[in-house]
Amino acid sequence: MSFANKTAIVTGAGKGIGFELCRQLALHGAWVLLNDIDTALADEATNRINAEVPDRCFAMAGDSSDTHFIRQMVDRAVSETGRLDIVMANAGITLFGDFFSYTPEAFHRVMQVNLAGTFFLAQAAAHQMKQQATGGSLLFMSSVTGHQAHKDLAAYGMSKAALEMLAKNLVIELSPFHITVNTVAPGATLTERTQEDEAYQKTWSSITPMGRPATVSDIAAAALFLVGDQARHITGQTIIVDGGWTSISPSP
């Protein structure tokens, strides 16, 4: 799998799944714009990748749900490398809350980051890809909570299911320009955040058919396949990477 001479944007990539997406793209030859809202985290992550693969990654810190900043990211990627081939809308937030007391402020923030950020990043990227006339690949980051109900995640799960419908709908809009759009829906995944819970790995290992939660490499492997040349005839699809959990769906 080669991404030589291709340019990618990955949002929410200072750590976790997003970081591994950037790392794998760079290792496979891509130039990568690494975005995170935390400037120090974005710089640190970029330096770690460039230590492995020199001069393949550049940081751009900012709010990926802000439409003005989204346009700046696309412009920066093109100014640095001359093109834009891949966009992975990975940034998202999870705000747990009981349905009966969930606040409008929490609801609108989840929708702004998870939905609006993805929608308008896809729009800006697609304009650039259309102008280049060489096609491209968009990838959205969904979740198993878009397929199975989770307590206190009504708004979050709703936003993730909506992303999968957005990918389906954009097939109509983007296929004439040879732009694919797909979604990955991770299940329980070992990241810096989830491992703050000491019981996380043991709990999810016990209720996942494959006997363990995913690693960030598991998610990245599916994502890179969907934006690679081997998947040029796959669009509007969602790959669930959860070790079989959604087939039986026991609650943690």
C-alpha positions as CSV (number, residue, x, y, z in Angstrom):
1,M,0.0,0.0,0.0
2,S,1.6,3.2,-1.2
3,F,0.6,6.8,-0.7
4,A,3.7,8.3,-2.3
5,N,3.2,11.8,-3.7
6,K,-0.2,12.1,-2.0
7,T,-1.3,14.7,0.5
8,A,-3.6,14.0,3.4
9,I,-5.4,16.0,6.1
10,V,-6.2,14.3,9.4
11,T,-8.2,16.1,12.1
12,G,-8.2,15.4,15.8
13,A,-4.8,13.7,15.4
14,G,-2.7,14.7,18.4
15,K,-3.1,11.3,19.9
16,G,-5.1,8.1,19.8
17,I,-6.6,6.9,16.5
18,G,-5.9,10.2,14.7
19,F,-2.2,10.1,15.5
20,E,-1.9,6.5,14.2
21,L,-3.7,7.5,11.0
22,C,-1.1,10.2,10.4
23,R,1.8,8.0,11.3
24,Q,0.7,5.2,9.0
25,L,0.0,7.6,6.1
26,A,3.5,9.1,6.6
27,L,5.2,5.7,6.8
28,H,3.5,4.8,3.5
29,G,4.8,7.9,1.7
30,A,2.1,10.6,2.1
31,W,2.6,14.2,3.2
32,V,0.3,14.7,6.2
33,L,-1.2,17.8,7.7
34,L,-1.8,16.9,11.3
35,N,-4.5,18.9,13.0
36,D,-5.4,19.1,16.7
37,I,-7.1,21.8,18.7
38,D,-4.2,21.6,21.2
39,T,-1.2,23.4,19.8
40,A,1.4,21.7,22.0
41,L,-0.1,18.3,21.3
42,A,-0.2,18.8,17.6
43,D,3.5,19.9,17.6
44,E,4.6,17.0,19.8
45,A,2.7,14.5,17.6
46,T,4.2,16.0,14.4
47,N,7.7,15.8,15.8
48,R,7.2,12.2,16.8
49,I,6.2,11.2,13.3
50,N,9.0,13.3,11.6
51,A,11.5,11.5,13.9
52,E,10.4,8.2,12.2
53,V,9.8,9.6,8.7
54,P,11.6,12.9,8.2
55,D,9.7,15.9,6.7
56,R,6.5,14.0,5.9
57,C,4.2,15.7,8.5
58,F,3.4,19.3,9.4
59,A,1.2,20.5,12.2
60,M,-1.8,22.9,12.1
61,A,-3.5,23.5,15.4
62,G,-7.0,24.9,15.5
63,D,-10.7,24.1,15.9
64,S,-11.7,21.7,13.0
65,S,-15.4,22.6,13.5
66,D,-14.7,26.2,12.5
67,T,-15.5,26.8,8.8
68,H,-12.9,29.5,8.5
69,F,-10.2,27.3,9.9
70,I,-11.3,24.4,7.7
71,R,-10.6,26.5,4.6
72,Q,-7.2,27.5,6.0
73,M,-6.3,23.8,6.5
74,V,-7.2,23.0,2.9
75,D,-5.3,26.1,1.6
76,R,-2.2,25.2,3.8
77,A,-2.1,21.6,2.5
78,V,-2.2,22.8,-1.1
79,S,0.3,25.5,-0.5
80,E,2.8,23.1,1.1
81,T,2.5,20.2,-1.4
82,G,0.5,21.5,-4.4
83,R,-2.4,19.1,-4.0
84,L,-4.9,17.4,-1.7
85,D,-5.8,13.7,-2.1
86,I,-7.1,12.3,1.2
87,V,-9.1,13.8,4.0
88,M,-9.8,11.9,7.3
89,A,-12.4,13.7,9.4
90,N,-11.4,12.1,12.7
91,A,-12.0,14.9,15.2
92,G,-15.0,14.4,17.5
93,I,-16.1,14.8,21.0
94,T,-18.1,12.6,23.4
95,L,-20.3,14.4,25.9
96,F,-22.1,11.8,28.1
97,G,-25.4,12.8,29.7
98,D,-28.8,11.5,30.8
99,F,-31.4,12.2,28.1
100,F,-33.8,13.9,30.6
101,S,-31.2,16.5,31.6
102,Y,-29.0,16.8,28.5
103,T,-28.4,20.5,27.9
104,P,-28.8,22.4,24.6
105,E,-25.2,23.6,25.0
106,A,-23.9,20.0,25.1
107,F,-26.1,18.9,22.2
108,H,-25.1,21.7,19.9
109,R,-21.4,21.3,20.7
110,V,-21.5,17.6,19.8
111,M,-23.3,18.4,16.6
112,Q,-21.0,21.2,15.7
113,V,-17.8,19.2,16.1
114,N,-18.9,15.8,15.0
115,L,-21.3,16.8,12.2
116,A,-20.7,20.3,11.0
117,G,-16.9,19.9,11.2
118,T,-17.0,16.8,9.1
119,F,-19.6,18.2,6.6
120,F,-17.7,21.4,5.9
121,L,-14.3,19.8,5.8
122,A,-15.7,17.4,3.2
123,Q,-17.1,20.3,1.3
124,A,-13.9,22.3,1.2
125,A,-11.8,19.3,0.4
126,A,-14.2,18.2,-2.4
127,H,-14.0,21.6,-4.0
128,Q,-10.2,21.2,-4.2
129,M,-10.3,17.7,-5.4
130,K,-12.8,18.6,-8.1
131,Q,-10.6,21.4,-9.2
132,Q,-7.6,19.1,-9.4
133,A,-9.6,16.6,-11.6
134,T,-7.6,13.7,-10.2
135,G,-10.1,12.3,-7.8
136,G,-9.6,11.8,-4.1
137,S,-10.8,10.0,-0.9
138,L,-12.8,11.2,2.1
139,L,-13.0,9.2,5.3
140,F,-15.4,9.9,8.2
141,M,-14.9,8.5,11.7
142,S,-18.2,7.0,13.0
143,S,-18.7,4.6,16.0
144,V,-20.4,1.4,16.9
145,T,-22.7,3.7,18.9
146,G,-24.2,4.7,15.6
147,H,-25.4,1.1,15.3
148,Q,-26.2,0.1,18.8
149,A,-27.7,2.0,21.7
150,H,-25.5,3.1,24.6
151,K,-26.7,4.6,27.8
152,D,-26.1,8.4,28.1
153,L,-24.9,8.7,24.5
154,A,-28.1,9.6,22.6
155,A,-26.6,12.7,21.1
156,Y,-23.3,11.2,20.3
157,G,-24.7,8.1,18.8
158,M,-27.1,10.2,16.7
159,S,-24.2,12.2,15.3
160,K,-22.3,9.1,14.4
161,A,-25.2,7.5,12.6
162,A,-25.7,10.8,10.7
163,L,-22.1,10.7,9.4
164,E,-22.7,7.3,7.8
165,M,-25.8,8.7,6.1
166,L,-23.7,11.7,4.9
167,A,-21.2,9.3,3.3
168,K,-24.0,7.5,1.5
169,N,-25.6,10.7,0.3
170,L,-22.3,12.2,-0.9
171,V,-21.9,9.3,-3.3
172,I,-24.4,11.1,-5.5
173,E,-22.5,14.3,-5.4
174,L,-18.9,13.2,-5.6
175,S,-18.7,10.1,-7.7
176,P,-18.8,12.0,-11.0
177,F,-15.5,13.6,-9.9
178,H,-13.9,10.2,-8.9
179,I,-14.0,11.1,-5.2
180,T,-14.8,8.2,-2.8
181,V,-16.4,8.7,0.6
182,N,-16.5,6.0,3.2
183,T,-16.7,5.6,7.0
184,V,-15.0,3.6,9.7
185,A,-16.9,2.7,12.8
186,P,-14.6,1.7,15.6
187,G,-15.7,-0.2,18.6
188,A,-13.9,-0.3,21.9
189,T,-10.3,0.8,21.2
190,L,-7.2,1.1,23.4
191,T,-6.1,4.7,23.4
192,E,-4.5,7.1,25.9
193,R,-8.0,8.2,26.9
194,T,-9.7,4.9,27.3
195,Q,-6.8,3.4,29.2
196,E,-7.2,6.0,31.9
197,D,-10.0,3.6,33.0
198,E,-8.1,0.7,34.6
199,A,-10.9,-1.7,34.0
200,Y,-11.4,-0.8,30.3
201,Q,-9.3,-3.5,28.7
202,K,-10.4,-6.3,31.0
203,T,-14.1,-5.3,30.6
204,W,-14.1,-5.0,26.8
205,S,-12.0,-8.2,26.4
206,S,-14.6,-10.1,28.3
207,I,-17.5,-8.9,26.1
208,T,-15.8,-8.8,22.7
209,P,-16.1,-12.0,20.6
210,M,-12.5,-11.7,19.4
211,G,-11.4,-11.5,23.0
212,R,-9.9,-8.0,23.1
213,P,-10.6,-4.4,22.2
214,A,-9.1,-2.9,19.1
215,T,-5.8,-1.2,18.9
216,V,-5.3,2.0,17.1
217,S,-3.4,0.0,14.4
218,D,-6.5,-2.1,13.8
219,I,-8.5,1.1,13.1
220,A,-5.8,2.6,10.9
221,A,-5.5,-0.5,8.8
222,A,-9.2,-0.3,7.8
223,A,-9.0,3.4,7.2
224,L,-5.9,3.3,5.0
225,F,-7.5,0.5,2.9
226,L,-10.5,2.7,2.3
227,V,-8.5,5.7,1.1
228,G,-6.0,3.6,-0.9
229,D,-6.0,2.7,-4.6
230,Q,-7.2,-0.8,-3.8
231,A,-10.5,0.6,-2.7
232,R,-11.1,3.0,-5.6
233,H,-14.4,1.2,-6.4
234,I,-15.7,1.3,-2.8
235,T,-17.8,4.3,-1.8
236,G,-20.7,5.1,0.5
237,Q,-19.7,2.2,2.8
238,T,-19.1,1.7,6.5
239,I,-16.6,-0.8,7.9
240,I,-17.2,-1.7,11.5
241,V,-14.0,-2.5,13.4
242,D,-15.1,-4.0,16.7
243,G,-14.0,-7.6,17.0
244,G,-17.6,-8.7,16.5
245,W,-19.1,-6.7,19.4
246,T,-22.1,-5.3,17.4
247,S,-23.2,-8.8,16.5
248,I,-24.0,-9.5,20.2
249,S,-23.8,-6.1,21.8
250,P,-23.4,-6.8,25.5
251,S,-23.3,-3.7,27.6
252,P,-20.1,-2.8,29.5
